[in-house]
Each structure stands twice: as C-alpha cells, then as structure tokens.
Amino acid sequence: MSENIEKVKCLIIGSGPAGYTAAIYAARAELKPVMYQGMQPGGQLTITTEVENFPGYPDGAQGPAMMEDMKKQAERFGTDIRWGEIVEVDASKRPFRVKADDGKELEAETLIIATGASARWLGMPSEQEYNGFGVSACATCDGYFYKGKVVAVVGGGDTAAEEASYLSNLVEKVYLIHRRDELRASKAMQNRVLKNPKIEMVWDSVPKEIVGKQEGFSKAVTGVIVENVKTGEQKTIEIDGFFVAIGHKPNSDMFKGILDMDETGYLATAPDSTKTNVEGIFAAGDIQDKIYRQAVTAAGTGCMAALEAERFLGEQE
C-alpha cells in the first residue's frame, strides 16, 4: 500500500441500522467516524417496503425512508459517509490498513464491521419481481401484513419451520414447500410443524414461478407454481404471500482468515460484547447475529460497538 494514507480514528464498514447507529454514537463521542456504505447502502431494509415494528414509528415507515433518516442523523453529528466499499483489510497490526474499491487507502485505529447478511434467494425472476409485493425473506418483519390470509414458506430447516410456525399464529393457512420428503429441522421443530393444523406440507416439491397481478404501480402475489421433483407434475397453489426461508449468507468473505467466525460465516463476538478476536475490531448487526436479525437489535449492537470503540481508544491514550 502507498504512503498517501488517510488516518481515521473509527472506520465503519457497511451501513444499515447497525452501521448508522454506530456512526451516530461514534460521531457524538468525537471519534470523527468515516463510513463506507457498501454495495447496498442502508442494507436489507432498503428492499423492505413497510416497517411497522421499529420503535418510534407509530404509523410505520418505508424501509428506504427509515434508512435515509438514520443516515441524515449520522451526518448531522459529523459522520463522513462515503459511497463505495472496502475491499481489503490488513488487521495484522494497529492501526489497521484498509483499501476502498476506488483505490483509496486508510489507516484506522478502530474498525466497526456492519456488513450485514444477505437473504438466500431461489433465483426465480418472478421472486425478485414481487420482492416487497408479496415476496419476503423475513416472516417476523412482514407476517403481520398477511393476517387472515394464505401464505407459502419454502425451506426445510429450522428457519423454515420457525417461520411457518410463527406465521400460523397470524394467517389462515401456511403451505410449507420442501424439496424432500422429510424436514431437515430439529425433531422438536418438526413435531411443532407436523402437528400444526394450519400448516400443510407440500413434499418433494420446488417452486418454479410466482404468479401475481399488477394494477398500475401496484403488484400482488396470487399464487405459486410448484413442481414435484419425482413426477415432474406441476400445480398452482393460490396464496397471498410467499416467504423464502432457505437461510442467510453473512457478508464476511473479506474477513476469512482474519477474524473468528462460525462454520456458516457469522463473525464471533465475545459474550455481551461486539468485540471480535482482534483488539480494536468490533462487529455489529446481522454480520454477527444469526438469531434475531431485526433492525432494532442491529441498532442496539451498533450502539454497543461505538461505545466499545470509544472505550478502547480511551484505554490506548
């Protein structure tokens, strides 16, 4: 790396509720944070239409608008928010050396990683066409909108079983679509699903296409075409909502070999902390949380990361 290097006290990699909250706290603590927003500024909430479970928004809010509010609040206190992403990190010694995708190089006294996780999708064009208009990857976020309606969940692991069970408390009926003839979920979760009268299993089947209708700018899911993997037979199931529950992929590839992570790529943090195994590097939000994955919990860990970064820098002086 060249010697024309910008020096910063606190570098935040990634945005979204975790990154923006970390920025608000770090800026108010006079850490003069610099944030690189990443490829999806605002994170997963920017592809979420209505958010009704974030405190302080009694009438709900549009996901992109909420992220814009958080961004403005971070900027108000002096956060330097930049387009682009960090592509290289050298954490072998402090200050940490990082490189952005435009070639710019920085030295950071502390790093807060808030790169989040991305939902795994099935890859159907219609899935993306109706994303936010009946297609979702988060039952806890969007299930409320389908009260009394009929929905489908695709997947066979604990995530799919949990989402189907959660939705069954809200909707009239849940179709759980799985490509095999038995679930991969834990026995306890399997029992919960199979004994639930509101959940109907669609075994040995894969979704082929989501069907919907469009009126003006409004779209809505009306059904899903599924194919039996053994017979090749196709049928259409009438639904109002389609939930993809085949897991999430943490955006942590850049930190392999640098930071401790679990077998699926979620960064490991100390108990009751956002500290990673490298002193001065903190992880917040969905990059280290595979359990809750909510905007409000991400914001909470963003706050924790900034407070811990401030404390860490104070101890170095």
C-alpha positions, 0 to 999 in steps of 0.5 A: 500500500502507498504512503498517501494514507488517510488516518481515521480514528473509527472506520465503519464498514457497511451501513444499515441500522447497525452501521448508522447507529454506530456512526451516530454514537461514534460521531457524538463521542468525537471519534470523527467516524468515516463510513463506507456504505457498501454495495447496498447502502442502508442494507436489507431494509432498503428492499423492505417496503413497510416497517411497522415494528421499529420503535418510534414509528407509530404509523410505520415507515418505508424501509428506504425512508427509515434508512435515509433518516438514520443516515441524515442523523449520522451526518448531522453529528459529523459522520463522513459517509462515503459511497463505495466499499472496502475491499481489503483489510490488513488487521495484522497490526494497529492501526489497521490498513484498509483499501476502498474499491476506488483505490483509496487507502486508510489507516484506522485505529478502530474498525466497526464491521456492519456488513450485514447478511444477505437473504438466500434467494431461489433465483426465480425472476418472478421472486425478485419481481414481487420482492416487497409485493408479496415476496419476503425473506423475513416472516417476523418483519412482514407476517403481520401484513398477511393476517387472515390470509394464505401464505407459502414458506419454502425451506426445510430447516429450522428457519423454515419451520420457525417461520411457518410456525410463527406465521400460523399464529397470524394467517389462515393457512401456511403451505410449507414447500420442501424439496424432500420428503422429510424436514431437515429441522430439529425433531422438536421443530418438526413435531411443532410443524407436523402437528400444526393444523394450519400448516400443510406440507407440500413434499418433494416439491420446488417452486418454479414461478410466482404468479401475481397481478399488477394494477398500475404501480401496484403488484400482488402475489396470487399464487405459486407454481410448484413442481414435484421433483419425482413426477415432474407434475406441476400445480398452482397453489393460490396464496397471498404471500410467499416467504423464502426461508432457505437461510442467510449468507453473512457478508464476511468473505473479506474477513476469512482468515482474519477474524473468528467466525462460525462454520456458516460465516457469522463473525464471533463476538465475545459474550455481551460484547461486539468485540471480535478476536482482534483488539480494536475490531468490533462487529455489529448487526446481522454480520454477527447475529444469526438469531434475531436479525431485526433492525432494532437489535442491529441498532442496539449492537451498533450502539454497543460497538461505538461505545466499545470503540470509544472505550478502547481508544480511551484505554490506548491514550 
